[in-house]
Amino acid sequence: MTIMFAMLAILSACSSDDGNDTDAAGSTEATAASAADTPAETAAEPAAGKPVLKITAVSFATSTITVRNDGAADVALGSMFMCNRPNYAGLPDETLAPGASTNIDVSGLQLDAASGETALYTSQSFDSADDIVAYIQWGGAENGRASVAVAAGLIPAGEFVDNAGGDIAVE
């Protein structure tokens, strides 16, 4: 089901974290894509109460992102946020059952098929490894929220999808 939602500008809520995107070790430095050219699975043991969501597809042609609930509990999406730095949006008021997927209209996030990222957060703390719950980057590894996803255990440092500028589908 495709969900249409109004984009919420929350740039003022995230402006204070703009200097915290690369750690001292340079974990966002670009390297070759992984052998499988797909992002890592989410951590096997998520924090208690943390949703287990995965971004399984990005369509640049239709400006949609597919999100799947890989957890054992329902996940309320309405209080969550999607990030494609510097663009941010609130998610629709929908509950995603275990194993279910939904397509989310992200036309307002201005995704770039050549290189970019998108992430899901449980709050507007976009520099928090505790609040990021899903992440994907493509075309390169030097994206604004990659270090947050690495710190949260969502991806290894330097990993990205080599999509050659096309749509992305991962499992």
VEXDRENFI-411381 format. One record per residue (C-alpha): x, y, z; residue in one letter; residue number from 0; chain. Coordinates in steps of 0.2 Angstrom, whole numbers, padded with zeros to 4 digits. Example, Ala and Ser with C-alpha at 12.3 -4.5 7.8 and 13.67 -1.06 7.14 Angstrom:
! residues 2
+-------+-------+-------+------+-----+------+
!    c1 !    c2 !    c3 ! code ! pos ! unit !
+-------+-------+-------+------+-----+------+
!  0062 ! -0022 !  0039 !    a !   0 !    A !
!  0068 ! -0005 !  0036 !    s !   1 !    A !
+-------+-------+-------+------+-----+------+
//
This chain:
! residues 171
+-------+-------+-------+------+-----+------+
!    c1 !    c2 !    c3 ! code ! pos ! unit !
+-------+-------+-------+------+-----+------+
!  0000 !  0000 !  0000 !    m !   0 !    A !
!  0007 !  0017 ! -0005 !    t !   1 !    A !
!  0005 !  0030 !  0009 !    i !   2 !    A !
!  0005 !  0048 !  0004 !    m !   3 !    A !
!  0010 !  0060 !  0018 !    f !   4 !    A !
!  0014 !  0078 !  0020 !    a !   5 !    A !
!  0032 !  0082 !  0022 !    m !   6 !    A !
!  0036 !  0091 !  0038 !    l !   7 !    A !
!  0051 !  0103 !  0038 !    a !   8 !    A !
!  0061 !  0101 !  0054 !    i !   9 !    A !
!  0077 !  0108 !  0049 !    l !  10 !    A !
!  0078 !  0118 !  0064 !    s !  11 !    A !
!  0077 !  0103 !  0075 !    a !  12 !    A !
!  0092 !  0095 !  0067 !    c !  13 !    A !
!  0103 !  0110 !  0064 !    s !  14 !    A !
!  0113 !  0108 !  0080 !    s !  15 !    A !
!  0120 !  0091 !  0075 !    d !  16 !    A !
!  0127 !  0096 !  0058 !    d !  17 !    A !
!  0145 !  0095 !  0064 !    g !  18 !    A !
!  0143 !  0078 !  0071 !    n !  19 !    A !
!  0142 !  0067 !  0055 !    d !  20 !    A !
!  0160 !  0060 !  0055 !    t !  21 !    A !
!  0168 !  0051 !  0069 !    d !  22 !    A !
!  0187 !  0054 !  0074 !    a !  23 !    A !
!  0192 !  0038 !  0065 !    a !  24 !    A !
!  0183 !  0044 !  0049 !    g !  25 !    A !
!  0171 !  0030 !  0048 !    s !  26 !    A !
!  0161 !  0038 !  0034 !    t !  27 !    A !
!  0176 !  0037 !  0022 !    e !  28 !    A !
!  0172 !  0030 !  0005 !    a !  29 !    A !
!  0178 !  0012 !  0001 !    t !  30 !    A !
!  0173 ! -0001 ! -0011 !    a !  31 !    A !
!  0155 ! -0008 ! -0010 !    a !  32 !    A !
!  0154 ! -0025 ! -0001 !    s !  33 !    A !
!  0156 ! -0041 ! -0012 !    a !  34 !    A !
!  0137 ! -0043 ! -0012 !    a !  35 !    A !
!  0133 ! -0025 ! -0015 !    d !  36 !    A !
!  0120 ! -0025 ! -0002 !    t !  37 !    A !
!  0119 ! -0017 !  0015 !    p !  38 !    A !
!  0122 ! -0027 !  0031 !    a !  39 !    A !
!  0107 ! -0035 !  0040 !    e !  40 !    A !
!  0101 ! -0026 !  0056 !    t !  41 !    A !
!  0109 ! -0031 !  0072 !    a !  42 !    A !
!  0103 ! -0048 !  0078 !    a !  43 !    A !
!  0099 ! -0041 !  0096 !    e !  44 !    A !
!  0091 ! -0024 !  0094 !    p !  45 !    A !
!  0089 ! -0014 !  0110 !    a !  46 !    A !
!  0074 ! -0018 !  0120 !    a !  47 !    A !
!  0059 ! -0009 !  0114 !    g !  48 !    A !
!  0068 ! -0003 !  0098 !    k !  49 !    A !
!  0058 ! -0007 !  0082 !    p !  50 !    A !
!  0066 ! -0019 !  0070 !    v !  51 !    A !
!  0063 ! -0011 !  0053 !    l !  52 !    A !
!  0072 ! -0013 !  0036 !    k !  53 !    A !
!  0072 ! -0002 !  0021 !    i !  54 !    A !
!  0070 ! -0015 !  0007 !    t !  55 !    A !
!  0068 ! -0004 ! -0008 !    a !  56 !    A !
!  0071 !  0013 ! -0015 !    v !  57 !    A !
!  0062 !  0018 ! -0031 !    s !  58 !    A !
!  0069 !  0034 ! -0039 !    f !  59 !    A !
!  0056 !  0032 ! -0053 !    a !  60 !    A !
!  0041 !  0033 ! -0041 !    t !  61 !    A !
!  0049 !  0042 ! -0026 !    s !  62 !    A !
!  0045 !  0028 ! -0014 !    t !  63 !    A !
!  0054 !  0019 ! -0001 !    i !  64 !    A !
!  0048 !  0001 !  0005 !    t !  65 !    A !
!  0050 ! -0002 !  0024 !    v !  66 !    A !
!  0047 ! -0019 !  0031 !    r !  67 !    A !
!  0044 ! -0024 !  0050 !    n !  68 !    A !
!  0056 ! -0038 !  0054 !    d !  69 !    A !
!  0052 ! -0038 !  0072 !    g !  70 !    A !
!  0039 ! -0048 !  0082 !    a !  71 !    A !
!  0028 ! -0033 !  0087 !    a !  72 !    A !
!  0018 ! -0020 !  0078 !    d !  73 !    A !
!  0027 ! -0004 !  0075 !    v !  74 !    A !
!  0017 !  0013 !  0075 !    a !  75 !    A !
!  0025 !  0023 !  0061 !    l !  76 !    A !
!  0016 !  0040 !  0065 !    g !  77 !    A !
!  0029 !  0046 !  0078 !    s !  78 !    A !
!  0044 !  0041 !  0067 !    m !  79 !    A !
!  0054 !  0052 !  0055 !    f !  80 !    A !
!  0063 !  0049 !  0039 !    m !  81 !    A !
!  0080 !  0058 !  0035 !    c !  82 !    A !
!  0089 !  0062 !  0019 !    n !  83 !    A !
!  0100 !  0075 !  0025 !    r !  84 !    A !
!  0096 !  0090 !  0025 !    p !  85 !    A !
!  0078 !  0085 !  0021 !    n !  86 !    A !
!  0067 !  0077 !  0035 !    y !  87 !    A !
!  0049 !  0071 !  0036 !    a !  88 !    A !
!  0037 !  0064 !  0048 !    g !  89 !    A !
!  0029 !  0047 !  0043 !    l !  90 !    A !
!  0011 !  0043 !  0041 !    p !  91 !    A !
!  0000 !  0038 !  0056 !    d !  92 !    A !
!  0000 !  0019 !  0052 !    e !  93 !    A !
!  0004 !  0003 !  0061 !    t !  94 !    A !
!  0015 ! -0010 !  0053 !    l !  95 !    A !
!  0012 ! -0028 !  0058 !    a !  96 !    A !
!  0026 ! -0040 !  0060 !    p !  97 !    A !
!  0032 ! -0046 !  0043 !    g !  98 !    A !
!  0022 ! -0033 !  0034 !    a !  99 !    A !
!  0029 ! -0020 !  0022 !    s ! 100 !    A !
!  0023 ! -0003 !  0016 !    t ! 101 !    A !
!  0028 !  0009 !  0002 !    n ! 102 !    A !
!  0031 !  0027 !  0008 !    i ! 103 !    A !
!  0030 !  0042 ! -0004 !    d ! 104 !    A !
!  0046 !  0052 ! -0001 !    v ! 105 !    A !
!  0045 !  0064 ! -0016 !    s ! 106 !    A !
!  0049 !  0078 ! -0004 !    g ! 107 !    A !
!  0065 !  0071 !  0002 !    l ! 108 !    A !
!  0073 !  0074 ! -0015 !    q ! 109 !    A !
!  0083 !  0058 ! -0016 !    l ! 110 !    A !
!  0097 !  0058 ! -0029 !    d ! 111 !    A !
!  0099 !  0041 ! -0038 !    a ! 112 !    A !
!  0118 !  0044 ! -0041 !    a ! 113 !    A !
!  0122 !  0044 ! -0023 !    s ! 114 !    A !
!  0113 !  0047 ! -0006 !    g ! 115 !    A !
!  0105 !  0039 !  0009 !    e ! 116 !    A !
!  0089 !  0038 !  0019 !    t ! 117 !    A !
!  0086 !  0033 !  0037 !    a ! 118 !    A !
!  0072 !  0030 !  0049 !    l ! 119 !    A !
!  0072 !  0038 !  0067 !    y ! 120 !    A !
!  0061 !  0036 !  0082 !    t ! 121 !    A !
!  0063 !  0054 !  0086 !    s ! 122 !    A !
!  0070 !  0070 !  0079 !    q ! 123 !    A !
!  0087 !  0066 !  0087 !    s ! 124 !    A !
!  0096 !  0063 !  0070 !    f ! 125 !    A !
!  0113 !  0061 !  0077 !    d ! 126 !    A !
!  0108 !  0048 !  0089 !    s ! 127 !    A !
!  0113 !  0030 !  0087 !    a ! 128 !    A !
!  0099 !  0025 !  0099 !    d ! 129 !    A !
!  0086 !  0033 !  0089 !    d ! 130 !    A !
!  0091 !  0027 !  0071 !    i ! 131 !    A !
!  0082 !  0011 !  0067 !    v ! 132 !    A !
!  0085 !  0008 !  0048 !    a ! 133 !    A !
!  0097 !  0015 !  0036 !    y ! 134 !    A !
!  0103 !  0013 !  0018 !    i ! 135 !    A !
!  0116 !  0022 !  0007 !    q ! 136 !    A !
!  0120 !  0020 ! -0011 !    w ! 137 !    A !
!  0132 !  0026 ! -0024 !    g ! 138 !    A !
!  0146 !  0030 ! -0011 !    g ! 139 !    A !
!  0149 !  0029 !  0008 !    a ! 140 !    A !
!  0152 !  0048 !  0012 !    e ! 141 !    A !
!  0134 !  0052 !  0017 !    n ! 142 !    A !
!  0129 !  0063 !  0032 !    g ! 143 !    A !
!  0121 !  0050 !  0043 !    r ! 144 !    A !
!  0132 !  0035 !  0039 !    a ! 145 !    A !
!  0142 !  0037 !  0055 !    s ! 146 !    A !
!  0126 !  0036 !  0065 !    v ! 147 !    A !
!  0121 !  0020 !  0056 !    a ! 148 !    A !
!  0138 !  0013 !  0059 !    v ! 149 !    A !
!  0137 !  0017 !  0078 !    a ! 150 !    A !
!  0120 !  0009 !  0079 !    a ! 151 !    A !
!  0127 ! -0007 !  0071 !    g ! 152 !    A !
!  0115 ! -0005 !  0056 !    l ! 153 !    A !
!  0130 ! -0006 !  0043 !    i ! 154 !    A !
!  0148 ! -0009 !  0044 !    p ! 155 !    A !
!  0159 !  0007 !  0040 !    a ! 156 !    A !
!  0161 !  0010 !  0022 !    g ! 157 !    A !
!  0147 ! -0001 !  0016 !    e ! 158 !    A !
!  0135 !  0005 !  0002 !    f ! 159 !    A !
!  0124 ! -0001 ! -0012 !    v ! 160 !    A !
!  0132 !  0000 ! -0029 !    d ! 161 !    A !
!  0116 !  0004 ! -0038 !    n ! 162 !    A !
!  0123 !  0012 ! -0054 !    a ! 163 !    A !
!  0110 !  0026 ! -0052 !    g ! 164 !    A !
!  0095 !  0014 ! -0053 !    g ! 165 !    A !
!  0082 !  0008 ! -0041 !    d ! 166 !    A !
!  0087 ! -0002 ! -0026 !    i ! 167 !    A !
!  0080 ! -0019 ! -0020 !    a ! 168 !    A !
!  0088 ! -0028 ! -0005 !    v ! 169 !    A !
!  0082 ! -0042 !  0006 !    e ! 170 !    A !
+-------+-------+-------+------+-----+------+
//
